[in-house]
């Protein structure tokens, strides 16, 4: 049984065309015996834009979740997205629906054992990148604390805290107290506790 393939084409500017991408990918589909079922196109849209700003990508991902096709073919990884994290997220979505991915320029084909291995390596690198970012954030917060920086919302003055307690003793509700004193409800809750 031949695979049902969808093509995703994208160019960043209106002066560019998706014709070359389409021609190459259709030739690959023909050589592989894949049946082309859909073509998704985003023209004049940067790869840095998210799903909400790329109608072709959004429609393609809806097709993935409906399992409208077995394989997505794309000219290059940068046509799908700019960050490794976004790409790994897309690949995970494909994987969860058993939709394979073919990237022409990179020679990545997740229907093959080496393509599946590359997919798994991308996941490892993405996790490594997230771990490094977490460590940098922790180090930055520790340095800031050591320098005396205080995080979180600033505390209200003793005078405001006394006013909150007095209003509560009079039976006023927390929302009313917060509104009248110009503080958040969570501040009122914290002071009352």
N, CA, C and O of each residue as an XYZ file, in Angstrom:
772
protein
N       0.848     -1.191      0.000
C       0.000      0.000      0.000
C       0.886      1.244      0.000
O       1.827      1.350      0.785
N       0.573      2.170     -0.882
C       1.419      3.363     -0.971
C       1.030      4.369      0.111
O      -0.110      4.410      0.575
N       2.028      5.186      0.497
C       1.813      6.189      1.547
C       1.084      7.393      0.980
O       1.324      7.817     -0.151
N       0.173      7.942      1.809
C      -0.485      9.197      1.461
C       0.410     10.311      1.978
O       0.683     10.387      3.176
N       0.868     11.174      1.077
C       1.810     12.224      1.456
C       1.166     13.603      1.311
O       0.405     13.864      0.379
N       1.491     14.461      2.252
C       1.110     15.872      2.163
C       2.398     16.665      2.037
O       3.428     16.289      2.596
N       2.334     17.755      1.305
C       3.494     18.628      1.145
C       3.266     19.898      1.954
O       2.159     20.434      1.988
N       4.331     20.377      2.608
C       4.263     21.681      3.265
C       5.315     22.561      2.618
O       6.503     22.235      2.622
N       4.865     23.688      2.058
C       5.735     24.623      1.351
C       5.657     25.982      2.038
O       4.581     26.430      2.432
N       6.827     26.641      2.177
C       6.811     27.974      2.783
C       7.945     28.806      2.219
O       9.062     28.323      2.033
N       7.633     30.080      1.948
C       8.649     31.070      1.606
C       8.439     32.281      2.500
O       7.322     32.569      2.929
N       9.538     32.988      2.776
C       9.495     34.075      3.751
C       8.996     35.398      3.185
O       8.438     36.213      3.921
N       9.188     35.622      1.891
C       8.788     36.913      1.316
C       7.868     36.696      0.125
O       7.830     35.614     -0.460
N       7.139     37.727     -0.219
C       6.213     37.626     -1.347
C       6.949     37.603     -2.687
O       6.357     37.253     -3.708
N       8.243     37.975     -2.697
C       9.020     37.928     -3.936
C       9.481     36.508     -4.264
O       9.844     36.215     -5.403
N       9.465     35.625     -3.254
C       9.892     34.241     -3.469
C       8.712     33.393     -3.915
O       7.557     33.807     -3.809
N       9.021     32.191     -4.418
C       7.966     31.287     -4.873
C       8.176     29.891     -4.285
O       9.297     29.485     -3.980
N       7.087     29.188     -4.139
C       7.156     27.807     -3.638
C       7.236     26.794     -4.787
O       7.255     25.587     -4.544
N       7.283     27.270     -6.027
C       7.257     26.364     -7.190
C       8.411     25.365     -7.183
O       8.206     24.184     -7.465
N       9.622     25.825     -6.863
C      10.773     24.911     -6.861
C      10.615     23.830     -5.792
O      10.883     22.655     -6.045
N      10.183     24.229     -4.605
C       9.969     23.255     -3.536
C       8.952     22.201     -3.968
O       9.152     21.000     -3.787
N       7.869     22.685     -4.539
C       6.791     21.770     -4.961
C       7.279     20.807     -6.037
O       7.012     19.607     -5.967
N       7.994     21.329     -7.031
C       8.492     20.490     -8.127
C       9.397     19.379     -7.598
O       9.240     18.218     -7.976
N      10.345     19.730     -6.724
C      11.286     18.745     -6.177
C      10.571     17.697     -5.332
O      10.831     16.501     -5.459
N       9.668     18.156     -4.468
C       8.970     17.222     -3.583
C       8.023     16.305     -4.349
O       7.862     15.141     -3.983
N       7.401     16.810     -5.395
C       6.530     15.964     -6.220
C       7.351     14.904     -6.947
O       6.897     13.773     -7.124
N       8.573     15.277     -7.372
C       9.452     14.304     -8.030
C       9.842     13.194     -7.052
O       9.863     12.020     -7.422
N      10.148     13.558     -5.819
C      10.480     12.558     -4.792
C       9.276     11.647     -4.554
O       9.419     10.425     -4.500
N       8.090     12.243     -4.412
C       6.878     11.463     -4.175
C       6.650     10.463     -5.303
O       6.274      9.316     -5.062
N       6.876     10.902     -6.517
C       6.691     10.015     -7.669
C       7.695      8.864     -7.632
O       7.326      7.710     -7.850
N       8.983      9.180     -7.352
C      10.022      8.138     -7.278
C       9.729      7.116     -6.180
O       9.973      5.921     -6.342
N       9.195      7.617     -5.048
C       8.924      6.747     -3.906
C       7.577      6.014     -4.011
O       7.305      5.094     -3.240
N       6.751      6.424     -4.961
C       5.435      5.812     -5.111
C       4.422      6.305     -4.091
O       3.461      5.606     -3.768
N       4.644      7.522     -3.582
C       3.722      8.108     -2.610
C       2.564      8.771     -3.348
O       2.749      9.311     -4.439
N       1.384      8.733     -2.763
C       0.213      9.407     -3.334
C       0.069     10.770     -2.680
O      -0.124     10.873     -1.469
N       0.165     11.822     -3.497
C       0.012     13.179     -2.961
C      -1.462     13.429     -2.674
O      -2.306     13.296     -3.561
N      -1.768     13.793     -1.431
C      -3.165     14.023     -1.061
C      -3.473     15.486     -0.755
O      -4.589     15.948     -0.993
N      -2.483     16.223     -0.227
C      -2.732     17.618      0.112
C      -1.449     18.419     -0.005
O      -0.347     17.885      0.118
N      -1.618     19.723     -0.250
C      -0.484     20.646     -0.262
C      -0.860     21.821      0.639
O      -1.911     22.438      0.472
N       0.016     22.116      1.593
C      -0.182     23.234      2.518
C       0.879     24.280      2.213
O       2.060     23.955      2.091
N       0.461     25.532      2.089
C       1.386     26.582      1.674
C       1.261     27.798      2.588
O       0.161     28.234      2.929
N       2.425     28.335      2.976
C       2.508     29.628      3.650
C       3.447     30.479      2.816
O       4.637     30.178      2.724
N       2.930     31.538      2.207
C       3.760     32.402      1.372
C       3.942     33.760      2.028
O       2.981     34.370      2.497
N       5.188     34.227      2.055
C       5.488     35.529      2.625
C       5.390     35.546      4.136
O       5.091     36.584      4.726
N       5.641     34.393      4.780
C       5.531     34.291      6.245
C       6.826     33.723      6.801
O       7.301     32.681      6.348
N       7.386     34.398      7.767
C       8.634     33.968      8.389
C       8.443     32.665      9.154
O       7.371     32.415      9.706
N       9.477     31.840      9.186
C       9.459     30.602      9.953
C       9.485     30.845     11.447
O       9.215     29.935     12.231
N       9.810     32.071     11.852
C       9.827     32.403     13.282
C       8.409     32.620     13.810
O       8.187     32.622     15.021
N       7.453     32.801     12.898
C       6.054     33.006     13.312
C       5.477     31.693     13.836
O       5.853     30.610     13.386
N       4.577     31.806     14.775
C       3.952     30.629     15.365
C       2.805     30.104     14.527
O       2.447     30.666     13.492
N       2.249     29.024     15.001
C       1.154     28.339     14.307
C      -0.020     29.273     14.026
O      -0.635     29.192     12.962
N      -0.332     30.150     14.963
C      -1.465     31.060     14.809
C      -1.288     32.074     13.691
O      -2.268     32.630     13.195
N      -0.040     32.320     13.289
C       0.230     33.301     12.230
C       0.617     32.626     10.911
O       0.977     33.297      9.944
N       0.538     31.306     10.885
C       0.875     30.554      9.666
C      -0.280     29.613      9.329
O      -0.308     28.472      9.791
N      -1.244     30.094      8.516
C      -2.441     29.292      8.242
C      -2.141     27.939      7.601
O      -2.827     26.957      7.886
N      -1.124     27.875      6.740
C      -0.771     26.598      6.114
C      -0.274     25.600      7.142
O      -0.665     24.432      7.122
N       0.590     26.058      8.042
C       1.107     25.197      9.103
C      -0.029     24.731     10.010
O      -0.095     23.559     10.379
N      -0.914     25.646     10.365
C      -2.042     25.309     11.223
C      -2.926     24.247     10.562
O      -3.312     23.273     11.207
N      -3.246     24.432      9.283
C      -4.082     23.458      8.559
C      -3.369     22.108      8.468
O      -3.997     21.057      8.602
N      -2.042     22.144      8.238
C      -1.269     20.906      8.148
C      -1.317     20.159      9.481
O      -1.506     18.943      9.495
N      -1.149     20.872     10.608
C      -1.168     20.225     11.916
C      -2.559     19.676     12.257
O      -2.678     18.660     12.941
N      -3.597     20.346     11.783
C      -4.947     19.786     11.961
C      -5.075     18.488     11.165
O      -5.704     17.532     11.621
N      -4.471     18.460      9.968
C      -4.460     17.239      9.158
C      -3.701     16.115      9.843
O      -4.098     14.952      9.764
N      -2.598     16.466     10.524
C      -1.836     15.463     11.270
C      -2.723     14.862     12.355
O      -2.778     13.641     12.506
N      -3.421     15.714     13.113
C      -4.230     15.189     14.219
C      -5.422     14.370     13.712
O      -5.896     13.476     14.413
N      -5.910     14.664     12.500
C      -6.999     13.858     11.928
C      -6.478     12.626     11.198
O      -7.256     11.768     10.781
N      -5.139     12.541     11.045
C      -4.482     11.450     10.312
C      -4.935     11.431      8.846
O      -5.216     10.372      8.284
N      -5.000     12.626      8.238
C      -5.405     12.752      6.833
C      -4.346     12.200      5.881
O      -4.642     11.916      4.721
N      -3.114     12.049      6.368
C      -2.016     11.548      5.535
C      -1.042     10.779      6.422
O      -1.073     10.887      7.648
N      -0.175      9.999      5.773
C       0.785      9.151      6.494
C       2.152      9.790      6.633
O       2.935      9.422      7.509
N       2.435     10.746      5.770
C       3.780     11.315      5.679
C       3.680     12.778      5.285
O       2.875     13.141      4.427
N       4.494     13.617      5.911
C       4.590     15.012      5.504
C       5.949     15.204      4.858
O       6.974     14.852      5.443
N       5.963     15.759      3.658
C       7.211     16.053      2.968
C       7.404     17.561      2.939
O       6.486     18.319      2.627
N       8.615     17.976      3.269
C       8.941     19.395      3.328
C      10.315     19.584      2.707
O      11.164     18.696      2.798
N      10.542     20.722      2.082
C      11.803     21.003      1.410
C      12.982     20.970      2.375
O      14.007     20.345      2.101
N      12.821     21.655      3.515
C      13.927     21.784      4.448
C      13.396     22.015      5.853
O      12.275     22.490      6.032
N      14.195     21.681      6.836
C      13.789     21.847      8.229
C      13.436     23.291      8.544
O      12.528     23.541      9.336
N      14.134     24.247      7.941
C      13.850     25.652      8.240
C      12.535     26.133      7.629
O      12.070     27.226      7.953
N      11.937     25.341      6.760
C      10.607     25.677      6.241
C       9.556     25.411      7.319
O       8.518     26.073      7.347
N       9.816     24.445      8.204
C       8.873     24.129      9.283
C       8.986     25.103     10.443
O       7.973     25.556     10.976
N      10.209     25.427     10.836
C      10.382     26.324     11.967
C      11.830     26.688     12.177
O      12.729     26.090     11.586
N      12.049     27.675     13.024
C      13.393     28.201     13.237
C      14.094     27.623     14.458
O      15.324     27.609     14.509
N      13.329     27.141     15.449
C      13.995     26.683     16.665
C      13.926     25.167     16.780
O      12.969     24.532     16.339
N      14.953     24.613     17.378
C      15.006     23.174     17.594
C      13.834     22.731     18.454
O      13.243     21.678     18.216
N      13.505     23.524     19.438
C      12.405     23.177     20.341
C      11.085     23.075     19.574
O      10.310     22.145     19.798
N      10.826     24.035     18.664
C       9.599     23.986     17.862
C       9.587     22.750     16.971
O       8.562     22.081     16.838
N      10.725     22.454     16.368
C      10.808     21.302     15.479
C      10.554     20.010     16.251
O       9.788     19.161     15.797
N      11.181     19.853     17.398
C      10.992     18.639     18.187
C       9.534     18.514     18.622
O       8.985     17.413     18.651
N       8.911     19.638     18.959
C       7.499     19.624     19.330
C       6.643     19.142     18.153
O       5.734     18.331     18.333
N       6.939     19.649     16.945
C       6.220     19.201     15.752
C       6.434     17.709     15.523
O       5.487     16.969     15.253
N       7.679     17.280     15.634
C       7.987     15.869     15.414
C       7.270     14.980     16.422
O       6.801     13.895     16.076
N       7.187     15.433     17.654
C       6.480     14.657     18.681
C       5.003     14.534     18.328
O       4.394     13.482     18.519
N       4.432     15.627     17.808
C       3.033     15.588     17.387
C       2.848     14.594     16.244
O       1.894     13.816     16.240
N       3.766     14.622     15.271
C       3.714     13.666     14.155
C       3.816     12.238     14.692
O       3.033     11.363     14.325
N       4.797     12.026     15.566
C       5.061     10.697     16.106
C       3.847     10.151     16.849
O       3.527      8.968     16.729
N       3.164     11.008     17.620
C       2.003     10.559     18.394
C       0.865     10.092     17.489
O       0.031      9.292     17.913
N       0.820     10.577     16.256
C      -0.230     10.189     15.311
C       0.286      9.216     14.244
O      -0.416      8.908     13.281
N       1.511      8.743     14.426
C       2.149      7.837     13.455
C       2.222      8.437     12.060
O       2.018      7.744     11.062
N       2.516      9.737     12.000
C       2.738     10.428     10.728
C       4.240     10.629     10.604
O       4.876     11.192     11.496
N       4.800     10.167      9.498
C       6.240     10.295      9.290
C       6.576     11.634      8.653
O       5.699     12.356      8.177
N       7.877     11.950      8.654
C       8.355     13.227      8.123
C       9.503     12.979      7.161
O      10.404     12.186      7.433
N       9.453     13.675      6.028
C      10.538     13.628      5.060
C      11.027     15.066      4.840
O      10.259     15.933      4.424
N      12.318     15.309      5.126
C      12.925     16.626      4.896
C      13.942     16.465      3.770
O      14.976     15.820      3.946
N      13.648     17.047      2.627
C      14.426     16.831      1.412
C      15.888     17.267      1.549
O      16.789     16.474      1.278
N      16.134     18.495      1.960
C      17.499     19.023      2.019
C      18.369     18.301      3.048
O      19.567     18.122      2.828
N      17.781     17.889      4.159
C      18.550     17.227      5.207
C      18.605     15.709      5.027
O      19.348     15.026      5.732
N      17.826     15.186      4.092
C      17.801     13.750      3.876
C      17.216     12.996      5.065
O      17.556     11.834      5.289
N      16.347     13.643      5.823
C      15.726     13.004      6.984
C      14.417     12.369      6.552
O      13.536     13.034      6.008
N      14.305     11.074      6.802
C      13.098     10.337      6.456
C      12.785      9.408      7.623
O      13.453      8.390      7.804
N      11.772      9.753      8.413
C      11.488      8.970      9.617
C      10.815      7.633      9.313
O      10.445      6.903     10.232
N      10.651      7.304      8.015
C      10.156      5.969      7.681
C      11.307      4.959      7.713
O      11.074      3.752      7.662
N      12.550      5.450      7.796
C      13.722      4.566      7.818
C      14.290      4.482      9.235
O      14.054      5.378     10.045
N      15.032      3.420      9.543
C      15.655      3.311     10.870
C      16.600      4.480     11.175
O      16.615      4.979     12.301
N      17.384      4.918     10.192
C      18.306      6.038     10.449
C      17.536      7.340     10.657
O      17.966      8.185     11.443
N      16.424      7.516      9.980
C      15.595      8.702     10.183
C      14.972      8.713     11.566
O      14.900      9.758     12.213
N      14.519      7.546     12.022
C      13.966      7.445     13.376
C      15.044      7.745     14.414
O      14.771      8.399     15.421
N      16.268      7.269     14.173
C      17.377      7.533     15.098
C      17.664      9.029     15.154
O      17.890      9.582     16.230
N      17.656      9.685     13.985
C      17.901     11.128     13.942
C      16.814     11.862     14.713
O      17.100     12.817     15.434
N      15.566     11.420     14.565
C      14.447     12.008     15.310
C      14.705     11.918     16.808
O      14.517     12.893     17.536
N      15.137     10.745     17.267
C      15.403     10.566     18.692
C      16.568     11.428     19.150
O      16.546     11.952     20.263
N      17.585     11.584     18.309
C      18.720     12.438     18.665
C      18.284     13.897     18.789
O      18.751     14.611     19.676
N      17.402     14.335     17.915
C      16.887     15.701     18.017
C      16.181     15.903     19.352
O      16.322     16.953     19.978
N      15.425     14.906     19.789
C      14.758     14.989     21.075
C      15.750     15.106     22.222
O      15.532     15.866     23.166
N      16.850     14.345     22.136
C      17.889     14.400     23.169
C      18.518     15.788     23.206
O      18.710     16.357     24.281
N      18.839     16.335     22.031
C      19.452     17.660     21.985
C      18.504     18.736     22.491
O      18.931     19.690     23.141
N      17.220     18.584     22.192
C      16.248     19.557     22.671
C      16.163     19.524     24.193
O      16.115     20.573     24.836
N      16.144     18.328     24.770
C      16.096     18.200     26.228
C      17.357     18.791     26.849
O      17.293     19.448     27.888
N      18.505     18.555     26.212
C      19.775     19.107     26.682
C      19.726     20.634     26.669
O      20.162     21.287     27.618
N      19.187     21.197     25.575
C      19.060     22.657     25.460
C      18.176     23.214     26.582
O      18.513     24.234     27.182
N      17.051     22.553     26.870
C      16.162     23.003     27.944
C      16.857     22.938     29.301
O      16.689     23.829     30.135
N      17.648     21.867     29.521
C      18.364     21.715     30.797
C      19.396     22.827     30.975
O      19.546     23.368     32.071
N      20.097     23.164     29.909
C      21.090     24.246     29.975
C      20.408     25.573     30.290
O      20.906     26.347     31.107
N      19.288     25.838     29.658
C      18.547     27.081     29.909
C      18.095     27.132     31.371
O      18.214     28.168     32.026
N      17.569     25.994     31.884
C      17.143     25.953     33.291
C      18.309     26.257     34.229
O      18.154     27.013     35.188
N      19.483     25.668     33.953
C      20.656     25.895     34.804
C      21.099     27.359     34.757
O      21.481     27.918     35.785
N      21.053     27.979     33.591
C      21.419     29.392     33.466
C      20.467     30.271     34.265
O      20.891     31.223     34.920
N      19.180     29.948     34.206
C      18.183     30.725     34.953
C      18.429     30.589     36.447
O      18.419     31.581     37.176
N      18.650     29.353     36.906
C      18.916     29.135     38.337
C      20.155     29.898     38.790
O      20.153     30.513     39.856
N      21.215     29.859     37.983
C      22.457     30.558     38.339
C      22.220     32.064     38.397
O      22.721     32.739     39.296
N      21.462     32.588     37.447
C      21.161     34.020     37.436
C      20.342     34.440     38.645
O      20.594     35.497     39.223
N      19.365     33.629     39.037
C      18.555     33.940     40.215
C      19.400     33.879     41.484
O      19.256     34.721     42.370
N      20.281     32.885     41.573
C      21.144     32.764     42.756
C      22.068     33.975     42.873
O      22.264     34.505     43.966
N      22.636     34.413     41.749
C      23.505     35.592     41.756
C      22.729     36.825     42.190
O      23.214     37.617     42.998
N      21.509     36.991     41.650
C      20.693     38.157     41.991
C      20.341     38.155     43.483
O      20.377     39.199     44.134
N      20.002     36.983     44.016
C      19.691     36.898     45.456
C      20.921     37.242     46.288
O      20.821     37.951     47.289
N      22.096     36.733     45.865
C      23.338     37.021     46.586
C      23.647     38.515     46.572
O      24.278     39.025     47.498
N      23.210     39.217     45.533
C      23.418     40.665     45.436
C      22.329     41.442     46.172
O      22.316     42.673     46.153
N      21.405     40.710     46.829
C      20.385     41.373     47.638
C      19.093     41.691     46.916
O      18.239     42.381     47.473
N      18.920     41.215     45.707
C      17.673     41.472     44.980
C      16.551     40.657     45.623
O      16.770     39.530     46.066
N      15.363     41.229     45.669
C      14.199     40.562     46.231
C      13.234     40.290     45.089
O      12.958     41.167     44.270
N      12.730     39.076     45.045
C      11.811     38.702     43.976
C      10.389     38.631     44.495
O      10.157     38.520     45.699
N       9.456     38.695     43.592
C       8.048     38.615     43.957
C       7.456     40.005     44.081
O       8.118     41.020     43.864
N       6.193     40.008     44.436
C       5.501     41.285     44.576
C       5.957     41.980     45.844
O       6.190     41.326     46.861
N       6.086     43.280     45.797
C       6.482     43.998     47.013
C       5.365     43.915     48.051
O       4.179     43.929     47.718
N       5.768     43.829     49.294
C       4.795     43.786     50.384
C       4.138     45.158     50.521
O       4.723     46.187     50.181
N       2.910     45.140     51.027
C       2.227     46.406     51.285
C       2.719     46.951     52.628
O       3.299     46.224     53.434
N       2.482     48.216     52.843
C       2.958     48.854     54.083
C       2.184     48.339     55.296
O       1.109     47.753     55.170
N       2.765     48.577     56.477
C       2.106     48.195     57.745
C       0.741     48.882     57.854
O      -0.228     48.300     58.342
N       0.691     50.134     57.386
C      -0.553     50.909     57.456
C      -1.666     50.229     56.641
O      -2.807     50.136     57.094
N      -1.324     49.761     55.443
C      -2.317     49.091     54.584
C      -2.722     47.758     55.207
O      -3.899     47.395     55.196
N      -1.742     47.026     55.753
C      -2.061     45.755     56.414
C      -3.024     45.980     57.578
O      -3.962     45.205     57.764
N      -2.802     47.030     58.358
C      -3.686     47.344     59.494
C      -5.090     47.688     58.991
O      -6.087     47.294     59.596
N      -5.158     48.430     57.873
C      -6.455     48.807     57.302
C      -7.202     47.560     56.813
O      -8.422     47.473     56.954
N      -6.474     46.603     56.243
C      -7.088     45.350     55.771
C      -7.681     44.585     56.960
O      -8.822     44.125     56.905
N      -6.903     44.457     58.023
C      -7.377     43.718     59.209
C      -8.600     44.405     59.831
O      -9.551     43.741     60.243
N      -8.562     45.723     59.892
C      -9.672     46.477     60.489
C     -10.946     46.292     59.650
O     -12.024     46.068     60.199
N     -10.817     46.386     58.338
C     -11.984     46.224     57.465
C     -12.553     44.812     57.578
O     -13.768     44.621     57.545
N     -11.681     43.841     57.709
C     -12.140     42.455     57.828
C     -12.876     42.238     59.153
O     -13.876     41.522     59.199
N     -12.376     42.861     60.241
C     -13.043     42.760     61.539
C     -14.446     43.359     61.481
O     -15.344     42.935     62.209
N     -14.622     44.350     60.606
C     -15.942     44.974     60.445
C     -16.867     44.101     59.590
O     -18.036     44.431     59.393
N     -16.328     42.980     59.083
C     -17.160     42.059     58.314
C     -17.152     42.300     56.809
O     -17.941     41.683     56.094
N     -16.293     43.170     56.310
C     -16.243     43.431     54.871
C     -15.661     42.224     54.132
O     -14.804     41.514     54.659
N     -16.131     42.006     52.924
C     -15.623     40.918     52.083
C     -14.248     41.249     51.518
O     -13.857     42.414     51.437
N     -13.525     40.206     51.131
C     -12.159     40.395     50.634
C     -12.100     41.217     49.343
O     -11.209     42.050     49.175
N     -13.027     40.986     48.455
C     -13.025     41.751     47.189
C     -13.268     43.237     47.432
O     -12.627     44.097     46.827
N     -14.206     43.518     48.332
C     -14.508     44.925     48.639
C     -13.297     45.600     49.280
O     -12.949     46.728     48.930
N     -12.658     44.902     50.221
C     -11.468     45.452     50.883
C     -10.390     45.742     49.837
O      -9.785     46.815     49.832
N     -10.164     44.781     48.966
C      -9.131     44.939     47.935
C      -9.436     46.138     47.046
O      -8.550     46.936     46.740
N     -10.704     46.259     46.632
C     -11.104     47.359     45.747
C     -10.933     48.704     46.442
O     -10.391     49.642     45.858
N     -11.395     48.803     47.691
C     -11.342     50.079     48.409
C      -9.911     50.506     48.751
O      -9.612     51.700     48.790
N      -9.026     49.531     48.999
C      -7.651     49.878     49.376
C      -6.690     49.846     48.182
O      -5.513     50.185     48.310
N      -7.207     49.437     47.028
C      -6.367     49.435     45.820
C      -5.284     48.372     45.834
O      -4.180     48.593     45.337
N      -5.606     47.205     46.413
C      -4.652     46.091     46.423
C      -5.329     44.877     45.804
O      -6.536     44.890     45.562
N      -4.565     43.846     45.554
C      -5.112     42.624     44.998
C      -5.801     41.785     46.054
O      -5.500     41.892     47.243
N      -6.715     40.961     45.619
C      -7.439     40.062     46.528
C      -6.458     39.118     47.203
O      -6.613     38.806     48.384
N      -5.439     38.655     46.462
C      -4.461     37.746     47.068
C      -3.695     38.433     48.187
O      -3.312     37.779     49.157
N      -3.464     39.736     48.076
C      -2.810     40.488     49.145
C      -3.687     40.499     50.379
O      -3.196     40.298     51.490
N      -4.967     40.728     50.204
C      -5.909     40.722     51.323
C      -5.928     39.332     51.975
O      -5.918     39.216     53.201
N      -5.955     38.294     51.154
C      -5.965     36.920     51.678
C      -4.694     36.649     52.493
O      -4.758     36.058     53.571
N      -3.551     37.079     51.978
C      -2.281     36.840     52.666
C      -2.254     37.546     54.028
O      -1.819     36.964     55.022
N      -2.719     38.796     54.070
C      -2.688     39.575     55.319
C      -3.649     38.962     56.338
O      -3.321     38.890     57.523
N      -4.807     38.529     55.906
C      -5.808     37.961     56.812
C      -5.338     36.634     57.396
O      -5.640     36.315     58.545
N      -4.606     35.869     56.610
C      -4.082     34.588     57.106
C      -3.140     34.860     58.223
O      -2.575     33.928     58.795
